[in-house]
Amino acid sequence: MQCRRGNPRGERGLGLAEKLASQQKSISVAEFFEKNKHLLGFDSPTRGIITTIKEAVDNSLDACEEAEVLPDIWVSITKLTKETLRIAVEDNGPGIVPDNVPYVFGKLLYGSRFHQIRQSRGQQGIGISAAVLFAQLTTGVPARVISRTGAKEPAYLFDLMIRTEKNEPEIIKKEVFDWDRTHGTRIELEFTGTLAAKRRLVDYLKYTAVVNPHARIQADIDGEHYSFERVSDEIIVPPQAIAPHPHGIEFGTLKRMAATSSDTVHDFLVNGFSRVGKKSAEQMLGIAGIKGTRKAKGLSSEHLKALLAAMQEVAVPPPPASLCLSPIGEEMIIQGLEKEYDLDFVKARTRKAQVFSGHPFIVEAAIGYGGKLETEGQAYLLRFANRVPLLYQQGACAVTTSVADINWRSYNLSQQSLPIGPLLLLVHVASTNVPFTSESKDAVAAIPEIEKEIVLALQDLGRELKAFINKRDRNKLAEDRARAVCSIIPDIAEKVAEIVELPPPDISPIEGQIMRRVVAKKKTEDGMVGISVVNYTRKPIEVMVYSLSEDNPEDAVPKPDFIDSIGNEFNAVWRTEIEPESSWKTTYSGKGRGSIDIRGVDEKMKVVVDLDGEF
């Protein structure tokens, strides 16, 4: 057997390994997101604009809430060229200390909330700096930031860019700026993009106003002005940060916490974790077989693993959600929806706080029905997490799947996956750690505890909606019958009178027994229009009778209290008081075209009949 001298293939392999090793190097987080913009919601210029507005507005709302001031936010989008836009967002928050401005806007993963366990719109310190990065990638123009921390402090203007290779801010310009705001922050960015998604952008601002009824948001989008006024002057108290809960802790976090603690293991458990008392700590240490007098930082990995297992076995109350969460509240949700939507029915529910993996959360839901909502097509589904609208990936969201899993037919609604009809569904998930499916925060992950709460909240509201629909249908049926009574009985009485050759009988007692309502009638005979109102109830009423017609009722007896002309039509109003079982009537010359209505009476207690057939 002969042996070959040398190993050319091995030498080539060694050279390739050295070559590959020379190509390996660390990358900054800014470089990573520069090449993976889609992870943050910047997968296209069109969506990038919406994501930028979202991140800036979220920052403004968070800042105002932390300063406990009512938010006043102004948004502007201006076309500079056919392909370039300037976006500006300004608020009345507490401002940012000048030394921190470059890092807040020019460094990814720089923030104050990452290590805090409390409800917040932002956590990682990525959003607004990612928008700055995306803007400089598309236009190369620095971001402009103006900030002022108080009336006695000067405002500062910064022009900033991000040095992606080091994930550090680059200050192009810094100067004192003459600004008329006493405190607040303004950011301006230039993008390559279009306003193709303008409708969705307006929807985002509208949805934000719904779940933040304490905020005033004004926007100027390419010359069109939009205003979303606040309906509540109640300042939101910011949630407080709490310690981690023992049932949601992971080994790596426990090891890091223990390594930086100077307490004994017993005090480490009591002081470092939420809802762990002395008795609970002793039980955990007993199960783990660890002496409470030992120093936490001296525990080995094996001891920490035993302690972690013991922490999961001991029953500990859930974390104090009332401190770390800030739900919207049923009344505020209803006010927010009624402000932006015309609805016949709206109800809201705020569920009790629950826990998943040691993180407290609250589910809120609302149902709106009727009004000016479209009667065909699927229901409007508004999804929110920590008061932030979720605009994309609806199909991948646990909120959508939870809604689709409900049998809406049992609530008198049609259904094709989502319910169909004039329906609006709102779901808000508030948590110290909302489980999103990705860093772009577009969809809530399928956590069984959250899905269960969504279903229970909507089922509760569905039962109320069913009762409303049934009652409305009964009222409509009663009203249709009442109209038929008022329209047909007079004709029957006249025909019977002709047959028996007697004068027509007084049918008022019959109508009264059937109706027990306030009946308004309009009828035209021989060129005279007659409007009558009969009070068949047992109480006196004060009503206003409205007539909108081409006939001028200036010769009416009695005369109207008010007449106004609108083009070729005349709007007339009579004010009158009618006793029980009594009536009121007016007549004037005309052809009877138009409509009548009465106000001052509950809709369920009135019937309006146009015997001319044109009402």
C-alpha positions as CSV (number, residue, x, y, z in Angstrom):
1,M,0.0,0.0,0.0
2,Q,1.3,3.4,-1.0
3,C,0.6,6.6,0.9
4,R,0.0,9.9,-0.9
5,R,2.2,12.8,0.1
6,G,0.4,16.0,1.1
7,N,-3.4,16.7,1.2
8,P,-4.3,19.3,-1.4
9,R,-8.0,19.0,-0.6
10,G,-7.3,19.5,3.1
11,E,-5.1,22.5,2.4
12,R,-7.9,24.0,0.2
13,G,-10.4,23.3,3.0
14,L,-8.1,25.0,5.6
15,G,-7.8,28.0,3.3
16,L,-11.6,28.2,2.8
17,A,-12.2,28.0,6.6
18,E,-9.7,30.9,7.1
19,K,-11.3,32.9,4.3
20,L,-14.8,32.4,5.9
21,A,-13.4,33.2,9.3
22,S,-12.0,36.5,8.0
23,Q,-15.5,37.4,6.6
24,Q,-17.2,37.0,9.9
25,K,-17.8,40.1,11.9
26,S,-20.4,41.6,14.3
27,I,-23.1,43.9,13.0
28,S,-24.9,46.7,14.8
29,V,-28.6,46.6,15.5
30,A,-29.0,49.6,13.1
31,E,-27.4,47.6,10.3
32,F,-29.6,44.6,11.0
33,F,-32.8,46.6,10.8
34,E,-31.5,48.5,7.8
35,K,-31.6,45.2,5.9
36,N,-34.8,43.9,7.7
37,K,-37.0,47.0,7.6
38,H,-40.1,44.8,7.2
39,L,-39.7,43.5,10.8
40,L,-40.6,47.0,12.0
41,G,-43.4,47.8,9.6
42,F,-41.3,49.6,7.0
43,D,-41.7,47.1,4.2
44,S,-42.9,49.7,1.7
45,P,-42.8,53.5,1.3
46,T,-46.6,53.6,1.6
47,R,-46.7,51.6,4.8
48,G,-43.6,53.4,6.1
49,I,-45.5,56.7,6.2
50,I,-48.3,55.2,8.3
51,T,-45.8,53.4,10.6
52,T,-43.9,56.7,11.1
53,I,-47.0,58.7,12.0
54,K,-48.0,55.8,14.3
55,E,-44.7,55.7,16.2
56,A,-44.5,59.5,16.5
57,V,-48.1,59.9,17.8
58,D,-47.6,56.9,20.2
59,N,-44.5,58.6,21.6
60,S,-46.4,61.9,22.0
61,L,-49.3,60.2,23.8
62,D,-47.0,58.4,26.2
63,A,-45.0,61.5,26.9
64,C,-48.2,63.6,27.7
65,E,-49.6,60.9,29.9
66,E,-46.3,60.6,31.9
67,A,-46.4,64.4,32.4
68,E,-50.1,64.2,33.2
69,V,-51.2,66.7,30.7
70,L,-54.1,66.5,28.2
71,P,-52.5,65.7,24.8
72,D,-52.7,68.2,21.9
73,I,-51.1,66.6,18.9
74,W,-50.6,68.1,15.4
75,V,-49.8,66.0,12.4
76,S,-48.7,67.4,9.0
77,I,-47.9,65.7,5.7
78,T,-46.8,67.9,2.9
79,K,-45.9,67.0,-0.7
80,L,-42.5,68.4,-1.6
81,T,-42.2,66.8,-5.0
82,K,-44.0,64.1,-6.9
83,E,-42.2,61.4,-4.9
84,T,-41.2,63.1,-1.7
85,L,-43.2,64.0,1.4
86,R,-42.4,65.8,4.6
87,I,-44.0,64.4,7.8
88,A,-44.2,66.5,11.0
89,V,-45.6,65.5,14.3
90,E,-45.8,68.0,17.2
91,D,-47.0,67.6,20.8
92,N,-47.4,69.5,24.0
93,G,-45.6,67.0,26.1
94,P,-42.8,67.6,28.7
95,G,-40.1,67.8,26.0
96,I,-36.8,66.0,26.0
97,V,-33.6,67.1,27.8
98,P,-31.2,68.3,25.0
99,D,-28.5,65.9,25.8
100,N,-30.9,63.0,25.3
101,V,-32.5,64.1,22.1
102,P,-29.8,62.6,19.8
103,Y,-30.1,59.2,21.5
104,V,-33.9,59.1,21.6
105,F,-34.2,59.8,17.8
106,G,-30.7,58.6,16.6
107,K,-30.0,55.3,18.4
108,L,-32.0,52.1,18.1
109,L,-32.8,50.2,21.3
110,Y,-32.5,53.3,23.5
111,G,-35.4,54.0,25.8
112,S,-36.6,54.2,29.4
113,R,-39.4,51.5,29.4
114,F,-37.7,48.3,28.4
115,H,-36.9,47.2,32.0
116,Q,-40.2,48.5,33.4
117,I,-43.2,46.2,33.9
118,R,-46.2,48.4,33.2
119,Q,-48.5,49.2,30.4
120,S,-46.9,51.3,27.7
121,R,-47.3,51.9,24.0
122,G,-43.6,51.6,23.4
123,Q,-41.1,49.3,25.1
124,Q,-37.9,48.6,23.1
125,G,-36.9,52.1,22.0
126,I,-37.0,51.1,18.4
127,G,-40.1,52.8,16.8
128,I,-39.2,56.5,16.2
129,S,-35.5,55.9,15.7
130,A,-36.4,53.2,13.1
131,A,-38.5,55.9,11.3
132,V,-35.5,58.2,11.3
133,L,-33.4,55.4,9.8
134,F,-36.0,54.6,7.2
135,A,-36.3,58.3,6.2
136,Q,-32.6,58.7,5.8
137,L,-32.4,55.5,3.7
138,T,-35.1,56.8,1.2
139,T,-34.1,60.5,0.9
140,G,-30.7,61.0,2.7
141,V,-32.2,64.0,4.5
142,P,-31.5,64.4,8.2
143,A,-34.3,64.2,10.7
144,R,-35.1,67.6,12.3
145,V,-36.1,67.6,16.0
146,I,-37.2,70.6,18.1
147,S,-37.8,70.2,21.8
148,R,-38.4,72.4,24.8
149,T,-38.7,71.3,28.4
150,G,-40.3,74.4,30.0
151,A,-41.2,78.1,29.6
152,K,-38.0,79.2,31.3
153,E,-35.8,76.9,29.2
154,P,-34.7,77.5,25.6
155,A,-35.9,75.3,22.7
156,Y,-33.2,73.4,20.8
157,L,-33.2,72.4,17.2
158,F,-31.3,69.3,16.1
159,D,-30.6,67.9,12.6
160,L,-29.8,64.2,13.1
161,M,-28.8,61.0,11.2
162,I,-28.0,57.5,12.4
163,R,-24.5,56.0,11.8
164,T,-25.7,52.6,11.0
165,E,-22.3,50.9,11.3
166,K,-22.1,51.9,15.0
167,N,-25.8,52.5,15.9
168,E,-24.9,56.0,17.1
169,P,-26.4,59.4,16.4
170,E,-24.7,61.8,14.2
171,I,-25.5,65.5,15.0
172,I,-25.5,67.5,11.8
173,K,-26.7,70.7,13.5
174,K,-27.6,71.8,17.1
175,E,-28.7,75.3,17.9
176,V,-31.1,77.3,20.1
177,F,-34.4,77.8,18.4
178,D,-37.1,80.5,18.8
179,W,-40.2,78.3,19.3
180,D,-43.6,79.5,20.4
181,R,-44.4,76.4,22.5
182,T,-43.7,76.5,26.2
183,H,-43.0,72.8,26.2
184,G,-43.2,69.9,23.8
185,T,-41.5,68.1,20.9
186,R,-41.6,68.3,17.2
187,I,-40.1,65.9,14.7
188,E,-39.8,66.4,10.9
189,L,-38.9,63.6,8.4
190,E,-38.6,63.5,4.6
191,F,-39.7,60.3,2.9
192,T,-39.8,58.9,-0.6
193,G,-43.4,57.8,-1.0
194,T,-46.9,58.7,-2.0
195,L,-50.2,59.2,-0.2
196,A,-51.8,56.1,-1.7
197,A,-52.8,55.0,1.8
198,K,-54.3,58.3,2.8
199,R,-57.6,56.7,3.8
200,R,-55.9,54.2,6.0
201,L,-53.8,57.0,7.6
202,V,-57.0,59.0,8.4
203,D,-58.5,55.8,9.8
204,Y,-55.5,55.4,12.1
205,L,-56.0,58.9,13.5
206,K,-59.7,58.3,13.9
207,Y,-59.2,55.0,15.7
208,T,-56.5,56.5,17.9
209,A,-59.0,59.3,18.9
210,V,-61.6,56.6,19.8
211,V,-59.5,54.9,22.4
212,N,-57.8,58.1,23.6
213,P,-60.9,60.3,24.2
214,H,-58.7,62.6,26.4
215,A,-56.6,63.6,23.3
216,R,-57.1,66.3,20.7
217,I,-55.6,65.3,17.4
218,Q,-55.4,67.7,14.4
219,A,-54.0,66.8,11.0
220,D,-53.2,68.6,7.8
221,I,-52.7,65.9,5.1
222,D,-51.8,67.5,1.7
223,G,-54.0,70.5,2.3
224,E,-57.0,68.7,3.8
225,H,-57.7,69.4,7.5
226,Y,-58.9,66.7,9.9
227,S,-59.8,67.4,13.6
228,F,-60.6,64.8,16.3
229,E,-61.6,66.7,19.4
230,R,-61.3,65.3,22.9
231,V,-64.5,64.4,24.7
232,S,-63.0,63.9,28.2
233,D,-61.0,66.4,30.3
234,E,-59.9,63.6,32.6
235,I,-56.1,63.3,32.8
236,I,-55.0,59.7,32.6
237,V,-52.9,58.7,35.6
238,P,-49.8,56.8,34.2
239,P,-49.5,53.2,35.3
240,Q,-46.8,52.3,37.8
241,A,-44.0,49.9,37.3
242,I,-44.2,46.7,39.3
243,A,-41.7,43.9,40.1
244,P,-41.7,40.7,38.0
245,H,-44.1,38.0,39.0
246,P,-42.6,34.6,40.1
247,H,-44.9,32.7,37.7
248,G,-43.7,34.6,34.7
249,I,-39.9,34.5,35.3
250,E,-37.4,32.7,33.1
251,F,-34.1,31.2,34.2
252,G,-31.9,33.7,32.4
253,T,-33.8,36.6,34.0
254,L,-33.7,35.0,37.5
255,K,-29.9,34.4,37.1
256,R,-29.3,38.0,36.1
257,M,-31.4,39.4,38.9
258,A,-29.7,37.2,41.5
259,A,-26.2,38.2,40.2
260,T,-26.9,41.9,40.8
261,S,-28.6,41.5,44.2
262,S,-26.9,42.1,47.6
263,D,-29.8,40.6,49.6
264,T,-30.2,37.2,51.2
265,V,-32.2,34.7,49.1
266,H,-35.2,35.3,51.4
267,D,-35.1,39.1,51.1
268,F,-34.4,38.7,47.4
269,L,-37.6,36.9,46.8
270,V,-39.7,39.3,49.0
271,N,-38.2,42.5,47.6
272,G,-37.6,41.5,44.0
273,F,-40.9,39.8,43.0
274,S,-44.5,40.9,42.9
275,R,-46.9,39.5,45.5
276,V,-44.3,37.3,47.2
277,G,-44.6,37.7,51.0
278,K,-42.5,36.2,53.8
279,K,-44.6,33.0,54.0
280,S,-44.5,32.4,50.3
281,A,-40.7,33.0,50.2
282,E,-40.2,30.4,53.0
283,Q,-42.3,27.9,51.1
284,M,-40.3,28.4,48.0
285,L,-37.0,28.0,49.8
286,G,-38.3,24.9,51.6
287,I,-39.2,23.2,48.4
288,A,-35.9,24.2,46.7
289,G,-33.9,23.1,49.8
290,I,-32.0,26.5,50.0
291,K,-31.3,28.3,53.3
292,G,-32.9,31.8,53.3
293,T,-29.8,33.3,54.9
294,R,-27.6,32.6,51.9
295,K,-26.7,35.5,49.6
296,A,-28.6,35.5,46.3
297,K,-25.6,36.4,44.2
298,G,-23.8,33.2,45.4
299,L,-26.3,30.8,44.2
300,S,-25.1,28.3,41.6
301,S,-27.0,27.4,38.4
302,E,-28.3,24.2,40.0
303,H,-29.7,26.1,43.0
304,L,-31.3,28.7,40.7
305,K,-33.0,26.0,38.7
306,A,-34.3,24.4,41.9
307,L,-35.5,27.8,43.1
308,L,-37.2,28.6,39.8
309,A,-39.1,25.2,39.9
310,A,-40.2,25.9,43.5
311,M,-41.4,29.4,42.5
312,Q,-43.8,27.8,40.0
313,E,-45.2,25.4,42.6
314,V,-46.1,27.9,45.3
315,A,-49.5,29.6,44.9
316,V,-48.9,33.4,44.6
317,P,-51.7,36.0,43.9
318,P,-51.7,37.5,40.5
319,P,-49.8,40.8,39.9
320,P,-51.6,44.0,40.9
321,A,-53.2,45.0,37.6
322,S,-54.8,48.1,39.1
323,L,-51.3,49.6,39.5
324,C,-49.6,48.6,36.2
325,L,-52.4,48.7,33.8
326,S,-54.5,51.6,32.4
327,P,-57.7,50.3,30.7
328,I,-59.8,52.8,28.8
329,G,-63.0,52.1,30.7
330,E,-66.5,51.4,29.5
331,E,-67.8,54.9,29.6
332,M,-64.8,56.4,27.8
333,I,-65.0,53.7,25.0
334,I,-68.7,54.5,24.5
335,Q,-68.0,58.3,24.4
336,G,-65.1,57.7,21.9
337,L,-67.2,55.6,19.6
338,E,-70.2,58.0,19.7
339,K,-67.9,60.9,18.9
340,E,-66.7,59.3,15.7
341,Y,-69.6,57.1,14.6
342,D,-73.3,57.5,14.3
343,L,-74.8,54.4,16.0
344,D,-78.2,53.3,17.1
345,F,-76.7,51.0,19.8
346,V,-73.4,50.9,21.5
347,K,-72.3,49.0,24.6
348,A,-68.8,48.3,26.1
349,R,-67.4,45.8,28.6
350,T,-64.2,45.9,30.6
351,R,-63.3,42.4,31.9
352,K,-61.5,41.7,35.2
353,A,-57.7,41.5,35.1
354,Q,-56.3,38.1,34.2
355,V,-52.7,36.7,33.9
356,F,-50.8,34.8,31.3
357,S,-47.2,33.7,32.0
358,G,-47.0,36.1,34.9
359,H,-48.1,39.1,32.9
360,P,-51.4,40.8,33.9
361,F,-53.8,41.8,31.1
362,I,-57.3,43.3,30.7
363,V,-59.5,42.8,27.7
364,E,-62.1,45.5,26.8
365,A,-64.7,45.1,24.0
366,A,-67.5,47.1,22.5
367,I,-70.3,46.6,20.0
368,G,-71.9,49.3,17.9
369,Y,-74.9,48.6,15.7
370,G,-77.0,50.5,13.1
371,G,-76.8,54.2,12.5
372,K,-74.8,55.0,9.4
373,L,-72.8,51.8,9.3
374,E,-73.0,49.9,6.0
375,T,-75.7,47.3,6.1
376,E,-73.9,44.9,3.7
377,G,-70.5,43.3,4.0
378,Q,-68.5,42.2,7.1
379,A,-68.6,44.0,10.4
380,Y,-66.0,46.7,11.1
381,L,-63.4,45.2,13.4
382,L,-61.2,47.7,15.3
383,R,-58.3,46.0,17.1
384,F,-56.2,47.8,19.7
385,A,-53.2,46.9,22.0
386,N,-52.3,49.3,24.8
387,R,-54.5,52.0,23.2
388,V,-52.7,51.6,19.8
389,P,-54.6,50.7,16.7
390,L,-53.6,47.5,14.9
391,L,-54.0,48.2,11.1
392,Y,-52.3,45.3,9.4
393,Q,-52.2,41.5,9.5
394,Q,-55.8,41.2,10.7
395,G,-56.1,37.6,9.6
396,A,-53.1,36.6,11.7
397,C,-54.4,38.2,14.9
398,A,-55.9,36.4,17.8
399,V,-58.6,39.1,18.0
400,T,-59.9,38.2,14.5
401,T,-59.8,34.4,15.2
402,S,-61.7,34.9,18.5
403,V,-64.4,37.0,16.8
404,A,-64.7,34.4,14.0
405,D,-65.0,31.6,16.6
406,I,-68.2,33.1,18.1
407,N,-71.6,31.9,16.7
408,W,-73.0,35.3,15.8
409,R,-76.1,33.7,14.3
410,S,-77.3,33.1,17.8
411,Y,-77.4,36.8,18.3
412,N,-79.6,37.4,15.2
413,L,-76.7,38.3,12.9
414,S,-75.6,36.7,9.7
415,Q,-72.1,35.4,9.5
416,Q,-69.4,34.4,7.1
417,S,-66.4,34.0,9.3
418,L,-66.9,37.5,10.7
419,P,-70.5,38.7,11.3
420,I,-72.2,40.6,8.5
421,G,-74.3,43.7,8.7
422,P,-74.3,47.2,10.2
423,L,-72.0,46.2,13.0
424,L,-68.8,47.6,14.6
425,L,-66.7,45.4,16.9
426,L,-63.9,46.9,19.1
427,V,-61.4,44.9,21.1
428,H,-58.7,46.3,23.3
429,V,-55.9,44.3,25.0
430,A,-54.1,46.1,27.7
431,S,-51.0,44.3,29.2
432,T,-47.6,44.9,30.6
433,N,-46.3,42.7,27.8
434,V,-48.7,42.3,24.9
435,P,-47.7,39.2,23.0
436,F,-47.3,40.4,19.4
437,T,-46.6,38.1,16.6
438,S,-43.6,40.3,15.3
439,E,-41.7,43.4,16.1
440,S,-44.0,45.4,13.8
441,K,-46.7,45.0,16.4
442,D,-49.5,44.4,13.9
443,A,-51.2,41.3,15.4
444,V,-51.7,39.7,18.9
445,A,-50.4,36.2,19.3
446,A,-52.8,33.3,20.0
447,I,-52.6,33.1,23.8
448,P,-55.5,31.0,25.1
449,E,-56.1,33.1,28.2
450,I,-56.4,36.3,26.0
451,E,-58.6,34.6,23.4
452,K,-60.9,33.3,26.2
453,E,-61.4,36.8,27.6
454,I,-62.1,38.3,24.2
455,V,-64.8,35.6,23.5
456,L,-66.5,36.1,26.9
457,A,-66.6,39.9,26.5
458,L,-68.1,39.8,23.0
459,Q,-70.6,37.1,24.0
460,D,-71.8,39.2,26.9
461,L,-72.2,42.2,24.5
462,G,-73.8,39.9,21.9
463,R,-76.6,39.1,24.3
464,E,-77.3,42.8,24.9
465,L,-77.3,43.4,21.2
466,K,-79.7,40.5,20.6
467,A,-82.1,42.0,23.2
468,F,-81.9,45.4,21.4
469,I,-82.5,43.9,18.0
470,N,-85.5,41.9,19.3
471,K,-87.0,45.0,21.0
472,R,-86.4,47.1,17.9
473,D,-88.1,44.5,15.7
474,R,-91.1,44.4,18.1
475,N,-91.3,48.1,18.1
476,K,-91.2,48.3,14.4
477,L,-93.9,45.7,14.1
478,A,-96.1,47.6,16.6
479,E,-95.4,50.8,14.6
480,D,-96.3,49.2,11.3
481,R,-99.5,48.0,12.9
482,A,-100.2,51.4,14.3
483,R,-99.7,53.0,10.9
484,A,-102.0,50.5,9.4
485,V,-104.7,51.2,12.0
486,C,-104.4,54.9,11.4
487,S,-104.5,54.5,7.7
488,I,-107.2,51.8,7.3
489,I,-109.7,52.3,10.1
490,P,-111.0,55.7,8.8
491,D,-111.6,54.2,5.4
492,I,-113.4,51.2,6.9
493,A,-115.6,53.5,9.0
494,E,-116.6,55.6,6.0
495,K,-117.5,52.5,3.9
496,V,-119.5,51.0,6.8
497,A,-121.3,54.3,7.2
498,E,-122.2,54.3,3.5
499,I,-123.5,50.7,3.7
500,V,-125.7,51.4,6.7
501,E,-126.6,54.9,5.5
502,L,-125.5,56.5,8.7
503,P,-122.9,59.3,9.5
504,P,-119.3,58.1,9.9
505,P,-118.7,57.2,13.6
506,D,-116.1,58.8,15.8
507,I,-113.2,56.3,15.6
508,S,-111.0,58.1,18.2
509,P,-111.9,55.8,21.1
510,I,-111.0,52.8,18.9
511,E,-107.7,54.3,17.9
512,G,-107.0,55.2,21.5
513,Q,-107.6,51.8,22.8
514,I,-105.4,50.2,20.2
515,M,-102.6,52.9,20.1
516,R,-102.0,54.5,23.5
517,R,-99.6,56.7,21.6
518,V,-99.2,60.2,20.1
519,V,-100.4,60.1,16.5
520,A,-99.6,62.7,13.9
521,K,-101.5,62.7,10.6
522,K,-101.3,64.7,7.4
523,K,-104.0,64.7,4.8
524,T,-104.9,67.0,1.9
525,E,-108.5,67.6,0.7
526,D,-109.9,70.2,-1.7
527,G,-106.6,72.2,-1.8
528,M,-106.3,72.3,2.0
529,V,-103.6,70.6,4.0
530,G,-104.5,69.4,7.5
531,I,-102.0,68.3,10.1
532,S,-103.4,66.8,13.3
533,V,-101.8,65.4,16.5
534,V,-103.8,63.2,18.9
535,N,-102.6,62.4,22.4
536,Y,-103.9,58.9,23.1
537,T,-101.6,58.7,26.2
538,R,-102.7,59.3,29.8
539,K,-100.3,62.2,30.3
540,P,-100.2,65.8,28.9
541,I,-97.5,66.4,26.4
542,E,-95.6,69.4,25.0
543,V,-94.6,68.8,21.4
544,M,-93.2,70.6,18.4
545,V,-94.8,69.8,15.1
546,Y,-92.4,70.1,12.1
547,S,-93.5,70.4,8.4
548,L,-91.1,70.5,5.5
549,S,-93.0,71.2,2.3
550,E,-93.2,73.2,-1.0
551,D,-96.4,74.7,0.5
552,N,-96.0,78.0,2.2
553,P,-98.1,77.7,5.5
554,E,-98.3,81.5,6.1
555,D,-102.1,81.3,6.0
556,A,-102.2,78.4,8.5
557,V,-104.6,78.4,11.4
558,P,-103.1,78.5,14.0
559,K,-100.0,80.1,12.5
560,P,-96.6,78.5,12.9
561,D,-94.3,79.8,15.6
562,F,-91.5,79.7,13.1
563,I,-91.2,79.7,9.3
564,D,-88.0,79.4,7.3
565,S,-87.5,78.9,3.5
566,I,-84.8,76.5,2.2
567,G,-84.7,76.9,-1.6
568,N,-88.2,76.0,-2.8
569,E,-89.2,74.4,0.5
570,F,-90.6,75.9,3.6
571,N,-89.8,74.6,7.1
572,A,-92.5,75.4,9.6
573,V,-92.7,74.6,13.4
574,W,-95.7,74.7,15.8
575,R,-95.3,74.5,19.5
576,T,-98.3,73.2,21.4
577,E,-99.4,71.4,24.6
578,I,-101.9,68.6,24.3
579,E,-103.9,67.1,27.2
580,P,-104.6,63.4,27.5
581,E,-107.3,62.1,25.1
582,S,-107.1,65.5,23.3
583,S,-106.0,66.7,19.9
584,W,-104.5,69.6,18.0
585,K,-104.9,70.6,14.4
586,T,-103.8,73.2,11.9
587,T,-104.9,73.8,8.2
588,Y,-103.5,75.8,5.4
589,S,-103.8,75.9,1.6
590,G,-101.5,73.7,-0.4
591,K,-101.0,70.5,-2.3
592,G,-99.7,68.5,0.6
593,R,-96.3,67.6,-0.7
594,G,-93.5,67.1,1.9
595,S,-93.2,65.5,5.3
596,I,-94.1,66.0,8.9
597,D,-92.6,65.0,12.2
598,I,-93.2,65.6,15.9
599,R,-90.5,66.1,18.6
600,G,-90.8,66.1,22.4
601,V,-92.2,62.5,22.5
602,D,-90.3,59.3,22.9
603,E,-89.8,57.6,19.5
604,K,-91.5,54.5,20.9
605,M,-94.6,56.5,21.8
606,K,-95.2,58.3,18.5
607,V,-96.7,57.3,15.1
608,V,-96.5,59.6,12.1
609,V,-98.9,58.9,9.2
610,D,-99.0,60.7,5.9
611,L,-102.4,59.9,4.4
612,D,-101.3,61.5,1.2
613,G,-98.9,58.7,0.7
614,E,-95.9,60.9,0.1
615,F,-94.3,60.9,3.6
